Amino acid sequence: MELEADVTYISLSCWLSAAKIIVPPGVNVVSNLKNVLGAINGGSQGRMDPESPTIVIEGKCVLGEVNIEVKGKSDQKKSFWKRISE
């Protein structure tokens, strides 16, 4: 997959549900999600490459869960619901 623009925006509304966003490797990810009694896993990276495209994720997560994963990475953390059910 090749991103057309330097910055791509994703608008998300997650209410009492779960969402999984899989991003391609090598892109910058910025999470501007607002969280109310939910969980957001993954997201903004500490170091960003100015030459790489950027994905900005905006929106709300209310009583839900949002997982942002890099495609091909298998070392993701356990989900919020799996952690609280243990």
N, C-alpha and C positions, 0 to 999 in steps of 0.2 A: 504494500500500500504506500502510496506517495501522497503527502499532503500538498495541496495546491497553494495555500497561503503560508506566510511566515508565522501567523498566529491563527489558531483555530479555536473557536469558542463552542463549548458544550453547555447547554442549559439543562439542569436536572431538578426534578421535584420528586422526592422520595418520601412518601407518607405511609407508615405502617407496612413497609415492604423492604426488599433488598435490591440493590443494583450493583452490577459488576461492570466496570469499564476497563477494557483491555487496550493498552496503548502500545504502539510499536516501539522496539528498542531504539535508543538514540535520540529521542525527542525530549524536550523539556516539558515538565508537567507542573502547572500551578493550580492549586486547589483553593478556590474562594467560596467553598461551601459553608453554609451556616448550619449548625448542628443543634438540635433541641432533643435531649434525651435519646440520642441515637449514637451511632458509631461511624467514624470515617477512617478507613484503613488505607495507607499509602498516601499518595498526593504529592505535595510540593517537595522538590528535591533541594538539597543543600547547595549544590554547585550546579550552575546552568551553563551550557555551551551557547555562546552568542551566535554561532554559525548554524545551530540546529533549529528546526521548527519548534514552536511552542504550542501546547494544548492548554487552554484555560478552562477549568471546570467551575461553573457557577451554579448556585441554586440553594435548595434547602433539603435537609434530611431531618424529618420529624418522626421519632419513635421507629426508626429504621436503621438500615446499615448500607453503607456505600463502600465497595472495595475497588481500589484503583490499582491495577496490576500491569506490569510490563510483560508483553507477550514473550513466552519462552522461559520466564523466570519461575523456577519451581520452589524457591525458598521463601514463599510468602508466609506471613504470620497467620495464626489461626483466626478464624472469623470471631466477631464479637459474640454471636449466639453460641458458638462451640465453646468459647472460654467460660461463659456464665453457666452453661449446662453441665460442666465437669464438676 
